[in-house]
Amino acid sequence: MITLPKMIDASGNDCVVACTVMVCMYWRRLKPNLSWNLPLEFNSKEWESFYENGLKYVKMSGMPFNNITRFLKKINLPLDARLEFLEDMYGLRNLINLNIPPIVIYDRNYFFKNVQGIGHAAILVDYTEELFISIDPSMGPKFVLKLPKSDFSEAWKLKHNATIIIHPKTFKMRRIEIPSKETLLPYLHKGGQ
Amino acid sequence: MAMKLRVQKVDSPELVAYERVLKHYGASCYLQTIEEHEDYWKVFVGAYFQSKVVDEKTEKEQILTFNLPNVGEVLVKKSTMRVLFATPLSSLNKNILRKKAEIRQAVERDLIKLFGKPELNFQFCKIKYGLVGLQPIYRTLTRLLLEDYPSYEQLAESGQHYLEQVDLLVRTGYAEYTKSYPVRLVSTNKTNELYSQLKSIERTIDVVFGLILSEFYYELQKGMRIAQFVPYVRVSTAYYGDAIQFGKLISISETRLRDNVKEYYRGVPLPPRVRYAYPTMIRELVDAQILRYDGNYITGREDVLEELLYIRTELPMGEEPFSL
């Protein structure tokens, strides 16, 4: 199980920034030897202003992913952020196994009420056979929300399995691109694997 | 450390468009429909926005999600599967603001219509600052009710703006010019009947003001540049707009009401009166029976809200409101 050092309470469009900062704090504690310019004290002014600065990048339409990379670059963190559309939930499981906390974008309205709505960000920290354990910034003071895999899968699929992965720059990630069904046959004919 | 990551290839128009949406707009946006054209797909983008309404006295909150369709579009070229064109973020935000403004305008328009209902007994004469802009109507109507009928020349001497406002009295049927020379402005039977019913010059003026505001508010504001009533209308709209969303009267502090005005009229400069004379303005709105005090909080009128509540059914809500 991944343990996040600090929870941040946020709602609305701020959830992506809160998740990003929580994951940065996680890496700060786990990889103290990287070149950090933020302290290990997570209640410090520096972290507070880092979060406040992130909120400035939030637009009415949400937090554009490109703004997350800009915001991380601005403070020169030793982390990379990438937006990926994972093939399936195995990818999430693998990330958690590698102690990389994935930030998932899923349709939480659909998850709770079967009505499509806003894309919501949460951090997955553990899984069992039936469910994922998420840390949801809008679920304070406990922040933990258990997501049954079958329901989560549908709600995540509505957002095309969008996942934000934040990891140290030193990590190498090999992407294997799986074509969509429409292009799968020509891909296999060309000897794709 | 190295790891393998199996990801979907971005090779379908939905995914290309959604990647663009997440990278450039954010997760509040969603893909609506895809239209196939000869060499590109056009993907229409909608947005959700959440609005939180708070009753500070009972500490209850309601969150409403509005669904705003068609705020942007992404064109995906078929041959390359790349984005050919996408609505820029600034335009998308403007479109969201415009759609939000449409909701606000619906509340504002209907609230202004209520000003013309005499049975609601609004007392516009208590809004002293508002009267400054409508002096020509106020003074002329007072003269007519005192049977002091001014000649056309006398009115014209006061200037074009004066005649323009007097014309509103004529257009609503509360005054008319005599046909014989010298031409004079006289009261009509409608005015005299109203006065005999109400038996008070001030009440008669209240009713006529209400009718003029309900019919000519936008003409006064945009055509004649009479803006003194604008801050009062904005504050009232911001209060009743939230109460409509909440579904019943709410009690909020002056500070929160001011924040609501900023949020409701986002993109529009805050009127100076809201910035500099806010407590006085709230007091005038309470005196005019548009808002009420509830201890240290501001609240509204049940009968006014009842007349406006139907707007709730017309709001473009993405889901049922939920309470916290």
Interface residues (C-beta under 8 A of the other chain):
Chain A: G12 N13 V16 V58 K59 M60 S61 G62 M63 P64 F65 N66 L83 E84 F85 L86 E87 D88 Y90 G91 N94 L95 L98 I100 I105 N109 K113 V115 Q116 G117 I118 G119 H120 A121 K159 H160 N161 A162 I165 T170 F171 K172 M173 R174 R175 I176 E177 I178 P179 S180 E182 T183
Chain B: M1 A2 M3 K4 L5 R6 V7 Q8 K9 V10 D11 S12 E14 L15 Y18 E19 L22 K23 H24 Y25 G26 A27 S28 C29 Y30 A47 Y48 F49 Q50 K52 T65 V71 L89 L92 N93 I96 L97 G318 E319
